[in-house]
Amino acid sequence: MAGAATMVVVWGNILSLLGNVFAIAVDILVFDAFFPRNDNRKKRWSYILLFCLIFISLSILIGTKLGYTFKMLQEIALIYVLCVFLYQSRWDRRFFIVVTVYSVLFSYSHWFESFCLYVGNLDYEEYIWNVPLYSVLFFVRGFISLFVALIIKKYHHPLHARTHASAWVPLSAVFPVCTLLVLRQVYTYPEEQRVWQICLLILDLVDIAALILLDYLEENAENREKLIAANERAHVQDENIQALSQAYAGQRKMTHDFRAKLSTLSELLESERVDDAKEFLSELNVRQSERILLVNSHNAAIDAVLNQKGYIGKKQGIDMRFRVNDLSALKLPRVDVTIVLGNLIDNAMEACAGLSEPNRWVSVQILYSENMLSILIINPSNVVQINDGHIPTTKQDPLLHGFGIGNVKDILEKYHAEYLFTYDDGRFIFSADWPDIAEPPINTSILS
């Protein structure tokens, strides 16, 4: 009899470990549905394995020795840490979802067991010691939770990780705090278990409804930002098209003028008016020097943008310093390249336009070698605050501004380009190494 009891206890411990594994799997599936993954695919499974080992070890070594409340906080803290390592998100959204998933799984386990006891007309002791029945229902419960988590992952896609604080951060922090308080009551007062479990179930439903609402608000805000960013890109593209048209028209005019001047010079030489021909050539050299392009990289789209920005800068009293090499072999889509360069140079010109004359300059270096486009833009600037890779706009209407760097980051990340922007010693520096590929690679981390 003692041996049978021992086997039941051992099997119960094994099922407890498997229950932790089920819970971790559900957590990861739900997190995949709500958060973009960090770009650490090689380390992802190492983190998950390490987390499982720590989680299970603490459950065995500590268990409930320090109380059920401590056990709950320990488990939530570990799940939160795992989420930090594997996913990108704001702290409030991560905290909300971690606590909600934990409490929903807790309530689900309780009410599933209560339902089984009610249907089978069993008391808890009888249910626990009936090993075959308990084992079957245990796996049924686990696979149902996994199935629901898979459905959530399939139909809910993670939102872009917003780096700036949201207006509803306090709201999204209140719900998980209330949930934790009710969970503590469930653990602290077992004699009032049923009442607090009902309260927890109601609060879980409220949390889910609040999460859906906040998700809707987040998605609307993200779509609005995308629309404004798309308008900004369209505006930049319109400027680029105008610049190309102006460059083409200017080239045609220069060609026409060149033919006329060549005809005039031929007539002067045919009539042996050499002095007049020399004087005409001198005057032509002076006038022609004003029409030479500021930049000639042998890439029409890039030349159009750089020359347009160069002439605009000169009119604003900004010293535009360009250094380029031959970009004729560049395979990158012209639309993306011109959007990046246009936004970066516009930001640089705007940053130094209000400074004193010696500090109004922009240095633009664009070099191509070994299938890599290297971009380096430096400009003097007032103090720039960089918070977690985000530069808060100082304009009166923040919602309608601040998309320049955002557009640039979105495009560069699409091509897995490496970039860095810093502020040091009164200068803002942006550098990027952009792989020269005709199309951006597919993001396999979202599909996996």
Secondary structure, 3 states (H helix, E strand, C coil): CHHHHHHHHHHHHHHHHHHHHHHHHHHHHHHHHHCCECCCHHHHHHHHHHHHHHHHHHHHHCCCCCCHHHHHHHHHHHHHHHHHHHECCCHHHHHHHHHHHHHHHHHHHHHHHHHHHHHHCCCHHHHHHCHHHHHHHHHHHHHHHHHHHHHHHHHCCCCCCCCCCCCCHHHHHHHHHHHHHHHHHHHHCHHHHHHHHHHHHHHHHHHHHHHHHHHHHHHHHHHHHHHHHHHHHHHHHHHHHHHHHHHHHHHHHHHHHHHHHHHHHHHHHHCCCHHHHHHHHHHHHHHHHCCCCCCCCCCHHHHHHHHHHHHHHHHCCCEEEEEECCCCCCCCCHHHHHHHHHHHHHHHHHHHHCCCHHHCEEEEEEEEECCEEEEEEEEECCCCCCECCECCCCCCCHHHCCHHHHHHHHHHHHCCCEEEEEEECCEEEEEEEEECCCCCCCCHHHHC
